[in-house]
Amino acid sequence: MSKTMTSEQLRDLALAALDDLKAKDVQVLDVRKLTSITDYMIIASGTSSRHVKATADNVVEKAKHAGCPPLGVEGEREAEWILVDLADVVVHVMQPDARAFYQLEKLWEFDAARERKTRV
């Protein structure tokens, strides 16, 4: 059973899944004007490899349940950085050290209109 979701609905679904498992420092980058690959990039941190894996798995399960299974999932074995490709939304769940090293926000935010959702 496949359902059609807008990129905004898919973004909100991913954000809810991240919130369910208390992902940290969640940020949404609107990259529609920067690339045709995706509409939104969501970057979130987990507190450990186990938390990163569980959080990414929750995004995958919620998307599948909504009829929008991921095109791919990368990084599950090491769980330092897991990428969940939902086509119009790409979710990065990272351990803090990996996030600090790669600084994806700085890479994409130069021209990106930015929405911010921060969990305290």
Contact map, one row per residue, 1 for C-alpha under 8 A:
111000000000000000000000000000000000000000000000000000000000000000100000000000000000000000000000000000000000000000000000
111100000000000000000000000000000000000000000000000000000000000001110000000000000000000000000000000000000000000000000000
111110000000000000000000000000000000000000000000000000000000000001110000000000000000000000000000000000000000000000000000
011111000000000000000000000000000000000000000000000000000000000000110000000000000000000000000000000000000000000000000000
001111111100000000000000000000000000000000000000000000000000000000010000000000000000000000000000000000000000000000000000
000111111100000000000000000000000000000000000000000000000000000000000000000000000000000000000000000000000000000000000000
000011111110000000000000000000000000001100000000000000000000000000000000000000000000000110000000000000000000000000000000
000011111111000000000000000000000000000000000000000000000000000000000000000000000000000000000000000000000000000000000000
000011111111100000000000000000000000000000000000000000000000000000000000000000000000000000000000000000000000000000000000
000011111111110000000000000000000000000000000000000000000000001000000000000000000000010110000000000000000000000000000000
000000111111111000000000000000000000000101000000000000000000000000000000000000000000000010000000000000000000000000000000
000000011111111100000000000000000000000000000000000000000000000000000000000000000000000000000000000000000000000000000000
000000001111111110000000000000000000000000000000000000000010011000000000000000000000000000000000000000000000000000000000
000000000111111111000000000000000000000000000000000000000010011000000000000000000000000000100000000000000000000000000000
000000000011111111100000000000000000000000000000000000000000000000000000000000000000000000000000000000000000000000000000
000000000001111111110000000000000000000000000000000000000000000000000000000000000000000000000000000000000000000000000000
000000000000111111111000000000000000000000000000000000100110010000000000000000000000000000000000000000000000000000000000
000000000000011111111110000000000000000000010000000000110110000000000000000000000000000000000000000000000000000000000000
000000000000001111111110000000000000000000000000000000000000000000000000000000000000000000000000000000000000000000000000
000000000000000111111110000000000000000000000000000000000000000000000000000000000000000000000000000000000000000000000000
000000000000000011111110000000000000000000000000000001100100000000000000000000000000000000000000000000000000000000000000
000000000000000001111111000000000000000000000000000000000000000000000000000000000000000000000000000000000000000000000010
000000000000000001111111110000000000000000011100000000100000000000000000000000000000000000000000000000000000000000000010
000000000000000000000111110000000000000000011110000000000000000000000000000000000000000000000000000000000000000000000111
000000000000000000000011111000000000000000111000000000000000000000000000000000000000000000000000000000000000000000001111
000000000000000000000011111100000000000001111000000000000000000000000000000000000000000000000000000000000000000000011110
000000000000000000000000111110000000000001110000000000000000000000000000000000000000000000000000000000000000000000111100
000000000000000000000000011111000000000111100000000000000000000000000000000000000000000000000000000000000000000001111000
000000000000000000000000001111100000000111000000000000000000000000000000000000000000000000000000000000001001100111100000
000000000000000000000000000111111000001110000000000000000000000000000000000000000000000000000000000000000000000111100000
000000000000000000000000000011111110011110000000000000000000000000000000000000000000000000000000000000000001000110000000
000000000000000000000000000001111111011100000000000000000000000000000000000000000000000000000000000000000000000000000000
000000000000000000000000000001111111000000000000000000000000000000000000000000000000000000000000000000000000000100000000
000000000000000000000000000000111111000000000000000000000000000000000000000000000000000000000000000000000000001100000000
000000000000000000000000000000111111111000000000000000000000000000000000000000000000000000000000000000000000000000000000
000000000000000000000000000000011111111000000000000000000000000000000000000000000000000000000000000000000000000000000000
000000000000000000000000000000000011111000000000000000000000000000000000000000000000001100000000000000000000000000000000
000000000000000000000000000000110011111110000000000000000000000000000000000000000000001111000000000000000000000000000000
000000100000000000000000000001110011111110000000000000000000000000000000000000000000000110000000000000000000000000000000
000000100010000000000000000111110000011111000000000000000000000000000000000000000000000111000000000000000000000000000000
000000000000000000000000000111100000011111100000000000000000000000000000000000000000000011110000000000000000000000000000
000000000010000000000000011110000000000111110000000000000000000000000000000000000000000011110000000000000000000000000000
000000000000000000000000111100000000000011111000000000000000000000000000000000000000000000111100000000011000000000000000
000000000000000001000011111000000000000001111100000000000000000000000000000000000000000000111100000000000000000000000000
000000000000000000000011110000000000000000111110000100000000000000000000000000000000000000001111001000000000000000000000
000000000000000000000011000000000000000000011111101100100000000000000000000000000000000000001111000000000000000000000000
000000000000000000000001000000000000000000001111101100000000000000000000000000000000000000000011000000000000000000000000
000000000000000000000000000000000000000000000111111100000000000000000000000000000000000000000010000000000000000000000000
000000000000000000000000000000000000000000000111111110000000000000000000000001110000000000000010000000000000000000000000
000000000000000000000000000000000000000000000001111111000000000000000000000000100000000000000000000000000000000000000000
000000000000000000000000000000000000000000000111111111100000000000000000000000000000000000000000000000000000000000000000
000000000000000000000000000000000000000000001111111111110000000000000000000000111100000000001110000000000000000000000000
000000000000000000000000000000000000000000000000111111111000000000000000000100100100000000000000000000000000000000000000
000000000000000000001000000000000000000000000000011111111100000000000000000000000000000000000000000000000000000000000000
000000000000000011001010000000000000000000000100001111111110000000000000000000000000000000001000000000000000000000000000
000000000000000001000000000000000000000000000000000111111111000000000000000000000111000000001000000000000000000000000000
000000000000000000000000000000000000000000000000000011111111100000000000000000000000000000000000000000000000000000000000
000000000000000011001000000000000000000000000000000001111111110000000000000000000000000000000000000000000000000000000000
000000000000110011000000000000000000000000000000000000111111111000000000000000000001000000000000000000000000000000000000
000000000000000000000000000000000000000000000000000000011111111100001100000000000001000000000000000000000000000000000000
000000000000000000000000000000000000000000000000000000001111111110000000000000000000000000000000000000000000000000000000
000000000000110010000000000000000000000000000000000000000111111111000000000000000000000000000000000000000000000000000000
000000000100110000000000000000000000000000000000000000000011111111111100000000000000010000000000000000000000000000000000
000000000000000000000000000000000000000000000000000000000001111111111100000000000000000000000000000000000000000000000000
000000000000000000000000000000000000000000000000000000000000111111111000000000000000000000000000000000000000000000000000
011000000000000000000000000000000000000000000000000000000000011111111000000000000000000000000000000000000000000000000000
111100000000000000000000000000000000000000000000000000000000001111111000000000000000000000000000000000000000000000000000
011110000000000000000000000000000000000000000000000000000000001111111100000000000000010000000000000000000000000000000000
000000000000000000000000000000000000000000000000000000000001001111111110000000000000010000000000000000000000000000000000
000000000000000000000000000000000000000000000000000000000001001100011111100000000001111000000000000000000000000000000000
000000000000000000000000000000000000000000000000000000000000000000001111100000000001111000000000000000000000000000000000
000000000000000000000000000000000000000000000000000000000000000000000111110000000001110000000000000000000000000000000000
000000000000000000000000000000000000000000000000000000000000000000000111111100000111100000000000000000000000000000000000
000000000000000000000000000000000000000000000000000000000000000000000001111100000111000000000000000000000000000000000000
000000000000000000000000000000000000000000000000000000000000000000000000111111111110000000000000000000000000000000000000
000000000000000000000000000000000000000000000000000010000000000000000000111111101100000000000000000000000000000000000000
000000000000000000000000000000000000000000000000000000000000000000000000001111100000000000000000000000000000000000000000
000000000000000000000000000000000000000000000000100000000000000000000000001111111000000000000000000000000000000000000000
000000000000000000000000000000000000000000000000110110000000000000000000001111111100000000000110000000000000000000000000
000000000000000000000000000000000000000000000000100100000000000000000000001001111100000000000110010000000000000000000000
000000000000000000000000000000000000000000000000000100000000000000000000001101111110000000011110010000000000000000000000
000000000000000000000000000000000000000000000000000110010000000000000000111100111111000000011100000000000000000000000000
000000000000000000000000000000000000000000000000000000010000000000000000111000001111100001111000000000000000000000000000
000000000000000000000000000000000000000000000000000000010011000000000111110000000111110001110000000000000000000000000000
000000000000000000000000000000000000000000000000000000000000000000000111100000000011111011100000000000000000000000000000
000000000100000000000000000000000000000000000000000000000000001000011111000000000001111111100000000000000000000000000000
000000000000000000000000000000000000110000000000000000000000000000000110000000000000111111000000000000000000000000000000
000000100100000000000000000000000000111100000000000000000000000000000000000000000000011111000000000000000000000000000000
000000100110000000000000000000000000011111000000000000000000000000000000000000000000111111100000000000000000000000000000
000000000000000000000000000000000000010111000000000000000000000000000000000000000011111111110000000000000000000000000000
000000000000010000000000000000000000000011110000000000000000000000000000000000000011110011111000000000000000000000000000
000000000000000000000000000000000000000011110000000000000000000000000000000000001111000001111100000000000000000000000000
000000000000000000000000000000000000000000111100000100110000000000000000000000001110000000111110000000000000000000000000
000000000000000000000000000000000000000000111100000100000000000000000000000000111100000000011111011000000000000000000000
000000000000000000000000000000000000000000001111100100000000000000000000000000111000000000001111111000000000000000000000
000000000000000000000000000000000000000000001110000000000000000000000000000000000000000000000111111100000000000000000000
000000000000000000000000000000000000000000000000000000000000000000000000000000000000000000000011111110000000000000000000
000000000000000000000000000000000000000000000000000000000000000000000000000000011000000000000111111111000000000000000000
000000000000000000000000000000000000000000001000000000000000000000000000000000000000000000000111111111110000000000000000
000000000000000000000000000000000000000000000000000000000000000000000000000000000000000000000001111111100000000000000000
000000000000000000000000000000000000000000000000000000000000000000000000000000000000000000000000111111100000000000000000
000000000000000000000000000000000000000000000000000000000000000000000000000000000000000000000000011111110000000000000000
000000000000000000000000000000000000000000000000000000000000000000000000000000000000000000000000001111111110000000000000
000000000000000000000000000000000000000000100000000000000000000000000000000000000000000000000000001001111111000000000000
000000000000000000000000000010000000000000100000000000000000000000000000000000000000000000000000000000111111100000000000
000000000000000000000000000000000000000000000000000000000000000000000000000000000000000000000000000000111111110000000000
000000000000000000000000000000000000000000000000000000000000000000000000000000000000000000000000000000111111110000000000
000000000000000000000000000010100000000000000000000000000000000000000000000000000000000000000000000000011111111100000000
000000000000000000000000000010000000000000000000000000000000000000000000000000000000000000000000000000001111111111000000
000000000000000000000000000000000000000000000000000000000000000000000000000000000000000000000000000000000111111100000000
000000000000000000000000000000000100000000000000000000000000000000000000000000000000000000000000000000000001111110000000
000000000000000000000000000011101100000000000000000000000000000000000000000000000000000000000000000000000001111111000000
000000000000000000000000000011100000000000000000000000000000000000000000000000000000000000000000000000000000101111100000
000000000000000000000000000111000000000000000000000000000000000000000000000000000000000000000000000000000000100111110000
000000000000000000000000001111000000000000000000000000000000000000000000000000000000000000000000000000000000000011111000
000000000000000000000000011100000000000000000000000000000000000000000000000000000000000000000000000000000000000001111100
000000000000000000000000111100000000000000000000000000000000000000000000000000000000000000000000000000000000000000111110
000000000000000000000001111000000000000000000000000000000000000000000000000000000000000000000000000000000000000000011111
000000000000000000000111110000000000000000000000000000000000000000000000000000000000000000000000000000000000000000001111
000000000000000000000001100000000000000000000000000000000000000000000000000000000000000000000000000000000000000000000111
